[in-house]
Every structure is written in structure tokens, then in C-alpha cells.
């Protein structure tokens, strides 16, 4: 399962409506992120507590690659504009961990960071 697929599943389980906004360009054989920093677009209704929910652009990656993605987002004028318009940016990093003692299955952990 790819980091994008894991984030889709995680966000949907948390009540978000999610769409993949990263596209594949066959001419250059590369994936192109929305505005250079987004893989997913997510939104949800406000919580029962009345806490409003804002639209979120999610960048998904491996946990070991989070620092470079964080830098890319911090340097992005498009990300600053998105946030100034009331949107949020979320960085999802997925890491494979060894099985717990007595278990055989590899664990996958999410590191989540709001930017």
C-alpha cells in the first residue's frame, strides 16, 4: 500500500471527504502535485463542539522524507497563498516499524504534522 493510499484510508476513517489531486504526466513520466505540494484534498463538516473544519491539502510521503517535503512546502508561495485563503496544509509521513515483541506483522505508523 502506498503512502497516498494509506492517507486516503486514514482520513476517510476520520470523517474526511478526500480526493486525489496528484496527477501522472505520461510525457515526462512523473507525478505532479497540486500547486507543487499537494497529493490529496480533504474536507469535513465541523465537529459536534462547533469547531469549524477547513479544507486541507495533504502531502503524503515516507517518514524518512518528511524533512525535504516540509522544506518544499515552507518555500512554496502557493502553500502560503492557500493558507492565507483559509486552507490548511497537512504532512503525512508513513514509517514501517518492526513487529512488536511476540508478533510477526510489520507495523506501519503515521507521523502527522500541520504546517
N, C-alpha and C positions, 0 to 999 in steps of 0.2 A: 504494500500500500504506500503510495507516495505521500509526501508531506501535505500536498494540496488536498488529497482525498481524506487524510486524517483530520485536517482542519475543517473541511466540509462537514464531516460526521460530527465532530466536537461541537461546532457552532449550531448545527441543526438540533442536536440534543439539548442545547441550552436555550432553544426557542427563537433562534435567528432564522430569517429567510435569507438564503445565501445563493449567490450566482458567481460562476467562474467568469472573470473578466480578463484573464490572461489568454492570449491568442497565439497560435502557432503560425509562423510565417514560413511557408514551404520554399519560397525563393531563396531565403538566406539560411534556412534550416535552424531557426532559433525561435524560442518562446519570447513573446513581447508582453511585458506587464502593462497594465493600465497606468498611464502617465509615468511610466518608468519605475513604479514602485509597488504596484498592487496586483495581487493574484485573485482575490475574492472581494466581492462587495456584499456586505451584510447589514441587515437592519432588523429591528424587532420592536414590538409595542412596548410602551412604558410599563414598568413594574407595578405591582399592586400598591406599593408605597408611594406611587406618584412620581417616582424617579424617571425622568424622561430618558428616552433612548435616542441616540444619534446614529446616523449612518456611519458605517465603519468600512474602511478599506484595509484588508488583511494581506500582509506579506508572509508567505509561508516558506520555510527553509529547514535545514537541519540545524540542530543546536550549535554545532561547531561553526556554522556560517552566519550566526546571528550578528556578530560584531560588524562584519562587512555590510550586511543589509541595513543595520542601524545607521551606519555612516552614510550609506547611499540615500536613505530616507531623510536624514538630517540635512544633507546637502541639496535636496530636491526642492526647487522652487514650487513645483506642482504640489508637493506634500504640504508646504507652508500655506499655499493658497487654499487647498482643501480644508485644512484645519481652521483657517481664518473664516471660511464659509460655514463653519459649524460641524464639519465632519471630524471623525476620529481616525487614527491610524493604529493598528494593532500588529505586532510582530509575533508570529508563532514559530518557535523552534522545536523541532522534534528530535529526541535522542533515544537511541537504543541502549538499554541497560542490561547487565547480566541478570540471570534469573535470581530470585530470592532464594535463600537457603532452603533446601529441600524441594525446590521446584525445578522444572525443566524448561519452562517457557521464558523466552526473552521478553523483557518489559519495554514498553515504549512510553516515554514521559514527555509531557508538553511543558515548555518554558514559554510563558506568555508575558509580553511586555507592551504596555501602552506607550506610544511615543507622542 
